[in-house]
Amino acid sequence: MHFRYRYYLERIYKPIKPIFGDWMGKMGICIITFFLVIAICAPIIAPQGPFKMYRTDDGKMAKLKPPSSEHWFGTTRSTMDVLSQTVWGARVALLVGIISAFCCTFIGTNVGIISGYYGGRIDDVLMRITDIAYGIPFLPLCMLLVAFLEPSIWNTLFSIVILFWRTTARVIRSQVLSLKERPFVWSAKASGASDFRIMYLHIAPNVLPLSLLYMALAVGWGVMVEASLSFLGFGDPLTMSWGLMLNNAFHAAAMRTAWWWIVPPGVSIALVVVSFFLVGRAYEEYVNPRLRNM
């Protein structure tokens, strides 16, 4: 039993190894780690909170102050510290991105495995649901759901998860259709293994690299969707995020004059999205060996 579980653990760990052998993957991991540390240590890095208002030494409101030794990233029109808002915004971005990606990958992988393995009516029903999900515009639906349910992080997560599993499900299904005809699956069936055991102990480890690839890419999409909804005014106004920072700068007509207000959240969004793309690229080389020679 010990060697059997070790065998499955090695099969699960194997797709993670390529990320550390690729320079793009290493760079992506470094950027992700940097933002994770910022998000975890936000109360230490920015102890005053993102909504604290500041005054100058003479008692006046510190409106739109450029970067200085007191405020490294400057202040907003509401006299709030841009550095503190950027630091606290990392928590929202990573929370929404990682949780939504995990949920989408979990749903899509299970739908793909069940649909591809059983086929027949089950496959037809699940794939028709997937087709319907493809036919629904993504961002407009998110806007409608958040508007009706009230703006919050959890409603934003729900609006992302409800549709974003569709691509993972379609790709995993096509892979399972091929895997279920392999000799090791027929051997498992001949030995009396249950469908559940075959799907999740024999087939699932073989589709895990694809699942991890789409999970890495989904994190970037989750971050972008959350920032887009917040920028459009559908985010939680009581929770600081990078999209809300850009929304506030836009409504304050400071997009061109107060560059220090928009550059930190914009660059942060770009770096997080690019970092997960680099990790996804490293996984893609593992999934498709032909890319290693390109």
C-alpha positions as CSV (number, residue, x, y, z in Angstrom):
1,M,0.0,0.0,0.0
2,H,2.8,2.4,0.8
3,F,4.5,1.9,-2.6
4,R,1.1,2.3,-4.3
5,Y,0.4,5.7,-2.7
6,R,4.0,6.7,-3.4
7,Y,3.5,5.9,-7.0
8,Y,0.4,8.1,-7.3
9,L,2.1,10.9,-5.4
10,E,5.0,10.8,-7.9
11,R,2.6,10.9,-10.8
12,I,0.9,14.0,-9.3
13,Y,4.2,15.7,-8.5
14,K,5.7,15.0,-11.9
15,P,3.8,17.8,-13.8
16,I,5.1,20.3,-11.2
17,K,8.8,19.6,-11.9
18,P,9.0,21.3,-15.4
19,I,8.3,24.7,-13.9
20,F,11.6,24.7,-12.1
21,G,13.5,23.7,-15.2
22,D,12.3,26.5,-17.4
23,W,13.6,30.1,-17.0
24,M,10.2,31.6,-17.8
25,G,8.6,29.4,-15.2
26,K,11.2,30.4,-12.6
27,M,10.6,34.1,-13.4
28,G,6.8,33.6,-13.0
29,I,7.2,31.8,-9.7
30,C,9.4,34.6,-8.4
31,I,6.9,37.3,-9.3
32,I,4.0,35.3,-7.9
33,T,6.0,34.7,-4.7
34,F,6.7,38.4,-4.4
35,F,3.0,39.3,-4.6
36,L,2.0,36.5,-2.3
37,V,4.4,37.8,0.3
38,I,3.0,41.4,-0.1
39,A,-0.5,40.1,0.2
40,I,0.2,38.0,3.3
41,C,2.3,40.8,5.0
42,A,-0.1,43.6,4.0
43,P,-0.8,44.6,7.7
44,I,2.9,44.9,8.3
45,I,3.9,46.7,5.0
46,A,0.9,49.1,5.2
47,P,-0.3,49.1,8.8
48,Q,-2.5,52.2,8.4
49,G,-5.0,50.6,6.1
50,P,-6.1,51.5,2.5
51,F,-8.8,54.1,3.5
52,K,-6.8,56.2,6.0
53,M,-6.8,59.9,5.0
54,Y,-3.6,61.9,5.5
55,R,-2.8,65.6,6.2
56,T,0.3,67.6,5.6
57,D,2.4,69.1,8.4
58,D,0.5,72.4,8.2
59,G,-2.8,70.6,8.7
60,K,-4.1,70.7,5.1
61,M,-5.4,67.6,3.3
62,A,-2.7,65.8,1.4
63,K,-4.5,65.8,-2.0
64,L,-2.7,64.3,-5.0
65,K,0.7,64.6,-3.5
66,P,3.4,63.1,-5.8
67,P,5.8,60.4,-4.5
68,S,7.9,61.5,-1.6
69,S,9.8,60.1,1.4
70,E,6.5,60.2,3.4
71,H,4.3,58.7,0.7
72,W,6.4,56.5,-1.6
73,F,3.7,56.2,-4.2
74,G,2.0,59.5,-3.6
75,T,-1.6,60.1,-2.5
76,T,-5.0,60.1,-4.1
77,R,-7.5,62.9,-4.4
78,S,-9.1,61.6,-1.2
79,T,-5.7,62.0,0.5
80,M,-5.2,58.2,0.8
81,D,-1.8,56.6,0.4
82,V,-1.4,54.9,-2.9
83,L,1.2,52.4,-1.6
84,S,-1.2,51.2,1.1
85,Q,-4.0,50.7,-1.4
86,T,-1.7,48.8,-3.8
87,V,-0.5,46.5,-1.1
88,W,-4.0,45.7,0.2
89,G,-5.3,45.4,-3.4
90,A,-2.9,42.5,-3.9
91,R,-4.9,40.5,-1.4
92,V,-8.1,40.9,-3.3
93,A,-6.5,40.1,-6.7
94,L,-4.8,36.9,-5.6
95,L,-7.8,35.8,-3.5
96,V,-10.2,36.1,-6.4
97,G,-7.7,34.8,-9.0
98,I,-6.5,31.7,-7.1
99,I,-9.9,30.6,-5.7
100,S,-11.8,31.2,-9.0
101,A,-9.1,29.3,-10.9
102,F,-9.1,26.4,-8.5
103,C,-13.0,26.2,-8.6
104,C,-13.1,26.5,-12.4
105,T,-10.4,23.8,-12.8
106,F,-12.1,21.5,-10.3
107,I,-15.5,21.8,-12.0
108,G,-14.1,21.7,-15.5
109,T,-11.9,18.7,-14.9
110,N,-14.7,16.6,-13.2
111,V,-17.1,17.5,-16.0
112,G,-14.6,16.5,-18.6
113,I,-13.6,13.3,-16.9
114,I,-17.2,12.2,-16.4
115,S,-18.4,13.2,-19.8
116,G,-15.5,11.6,-21.7
117,Y,-15.5,8.4,-19.6
118,Y,-19.2,7.6,-19.7
119,G,-20.1,9.0,-23.1
120,G,-23.7,8.5,-24.4
121,R,-26.4,10.6,-22.8
122,I,-24.3,11.8,-20.0
123,D,-21.8,13.1,-22.5
124,D,-24.5,14.7,-24.5
125,V,-26.1,16.5,-21.6
126,L,-22.8,17.8,-20.1
127,M,-21.5,19.0,-23.5
128,R,-24.7,20.7,-24.3
129,I,-24.5,22.6,-21.0
130,T,-20.9,23.4,-21.9
131,D,-22.1,24.7,-25.3
132,I,-24.7,26.9,-23.6
133,A,-21.9,28.3,-21.3
134,Y,-19.9,29.1,-24.4
135,G,-22.8,31.0,-26.0
136,I,-23.2,33.3,-23.0
137,P,-21.1,36.5,-23.1
138,F,-18.8,36.3,-20.2
139,L,-18.2,39.9,-18.9
140,P,-21.9,41.1,-19.4
141,L,-23.1,38.1,-17.4
142,C,-20.6,38.9,-14.6
143,M,-21.9,42.5,-14.6
144,L,-25.5,41.4,-14.4
145,L,-24.9,38.8,-11.6
146,V,-22.8,41.2,-9.5
147,A,-25.4,44.0,-10.1
148,F,-28.3,41.9,-9.0
149,L,-26.6,40.0,-6.1
150,E,-24.9,43.2,-4.8
151,P,-21.2,43.9,-5.3
152,S,-18.9,41.8,-3.2
153,I,-15.8,39.6,-3.6
154,W,-17.8,36.4,-3.2
155,N,-20.3,37.4,-5.8
156,T,-17.5,38.3,-8.2
157,L,-16.0,34.8,-7.6
158,F,-19.4,33.2,-8.2
159,S,-19.8,35.1,-11.5
160,I,-16.4,34.0,-12.7
161,V,-16.8,30.3,-11.7
162,I,-20.3,29.9,-13.2
163,L,-18.9,30.1,-16.7
164,F,-15.1,29.9,-16.8
165,W,-15.0,26.1,-16.3
166,R,-16.1,25.5,-19.9
167,T,-12.8,25.5,-21.7
168,T,-11.2,23.1,-19.2
169,A,-14.1,20.7,-19.5
170,R,-13.9,20.6,-23.3
171,V,-10.2,20.0,-23.4
172,I,-10.2,17.4,-20.6
173,R,-13.0,15.5,-22.2
174,S,-11.1,15.2,-25.5
175,Q,-8.1,13.9,-23.6
176,V,-10.2,11.4,-21.6
177,L,-11.8,10.0,-24.9
178,S,-8.3,9.0,-25.9
179,L,-7.1,7.7,-22.5
180,K,-10.1,5.5,-21.8
181,E,-9.1,3.3,-24.8
182,R,-5.6,2.7,-23.5
183,P,-4.5,-0.7,-22.3
184,F,-4.1,0.3,-18.7
185,V,-7.7,1.3,-18.5
186,W,-8.9,-2.0,-19.9
187,S,-6.6,-3.8,-17.5
188,A,-8.2,-1.9,-14.6
189,K,-11.6,-2.8,-15.8
190,A,-10.6,-6.5,-16.2
191,S,-9.3,-6.5,-12.6
192,G,-12.7,-5.4,-11.4
193,A,-11.9,-1.7,-10.6
194,S,-14.9,0.5,-10.1
195,D,-15.6,3.4,-12.5
196,F,-14.7,5.9,-9.7
197,R,-11.4,4.3,-9.2
198,I,-10.6,4.2,-12.9
199,M,-11.5,7.8,-13.4
200,Y,-9.7,9.3,-10.4
201,L,-6.8,6.9,-9.8
202,H,-5.9,5.9,-13.4
203,I,-7.2,8.6,-15.8
204,A,-7.1,11.8,-13.6
205,P,-3.3,11.7,-13.0
206,N,-2.8,11.6,-16.8
207,V,-4.9,14.7,-17.4
208,L,-3.5,16.6,-14.4
209,P,-0.9,18.5,-16.4
210,L,-3.6,19.9,-18.7
211,S,-5.7,20.8,-15.6
212,L,-2.8,22.6,-14.1
213,L,-2.0,24.4,-17.3
214,Y,-5.6,25.8,-17.5
215,M,-5.6,26.6,-13.8
216,A,-2.5,28.7,-14.2
217,L,-4.0,30.6,-17.1
218,A,-7.3,30.9,-15.3
219,V,-5.7,32.8,-12.4
220,G,-4.7,35.6,-14.8
221,W,-8.2,35.7,-16.2
222,G,-9.7,35.9,-12.8
223,V,-7.4,38.8,-11.8
224,M,-8.4,40.6,-15.0
225,V,-12.1,40.0,-14.6
226,E,-12.1,41.2,-11.0
227,A,-10.1,44.3,-12.0
228,S,-12.5,44.9,-15.0
229,L,-15.6,44.6,-12.8
230,S,-14.2,46.9,-10.2
231,F,-13.1,49.5,-12.8
232,L,-16.6,49.5,-14.3
233,G,-18.1,50.1,-10.8
234,F,-19.3,46.6,-10.1
235,G,-16.8,45.8,-7.4
236,D,-17.2,46.1,-3.6
237,P,-16.6,49.8,-2.7
238,L,-15.7,48.8,0.8
239,T,-12.8,46.5,-0.3
240,M,-9.7,48.0,-1.9
241,S,-8.7,46.4,-5.1
242,W,-6.5,47.5,-8.1
243,G,-9.5,47.9,-10.3
244,L,-11.2,50.1,-7.7
245,M,-8.1,52.3,-7.6
246,L,-8.2,52.8,-11.4
247,N,-12.0,53.5,-11.1
248,N,-11.4,56.2,-8.5
249,A,-8.6,57.7,-10.6
250,F,-10.8,57.8,-13.6
251,H,-13.7,59.4,-11.8
252,A,-11.4,62.0,-10.3
253,A,-10.2,62.9,-13.8
254,A,-6.6,62.2,-12.7
255,M,-5.7,59.5,-15.2
256,R,-3.2,61.8,-17.0
257,T,-2.2,64.3,-14.3
258,A,-1.7,61.9,-11.3
259,W,0.4,59.2,-13.0
260,W,1.5,57.8,-9.6
261,W,-2.1,56.9,-8.9
262,I,-2.6,54.6,-11.9
263,V,0.8,53.2,-12.6
264,P,1.1,51.0,-9.4
265,P,-2.2,49.1,-9.9
266,G,-1.8,48.9,-13.6
267,V,1.7,47.5,-13.4
268,S,0.7,45.1,-10.6
269,I,-2.2,43.7,-12.7
270,A,0.1,43.3,-15.7
271,L,2.8,41.6,-13.6
272,V,0.5,39.1,-12.0
273,V,-1.2,38.2,-15.3
274,V,2.2,37.8,-17.0
275,S,3.6,35.7,-14.2
276,F,0.8,33.2,-14.3
277,F,1.1,33.1,-18.1
278,L,4.8,32.3,-17.8
279,V,4.0,29.4,-15.4
280,G,1.3,28.2,-17.8
281,R,3.9,28.3,-20.6
282,A,6.2,26.1,-18.6
283,Y,3.4,23.6,-18.1
284,E,2.5,23.8,-21.8
285,E,6.0,22.6,-22.7
286,Y,5.4,19.6,-20.5
287,V,2.0,18.9,-22.0
288,N,3.3,19.4,-25.6
289,P,6.9,18.2,-25.8
290,R,7.2,19.5,-29.4
291,L,7.4,23.0,-27.9
292,R,10.7,22.2,-26.3
293,N,12.5,22.2,-29.6
294,M,11.0,25.4,-30.8
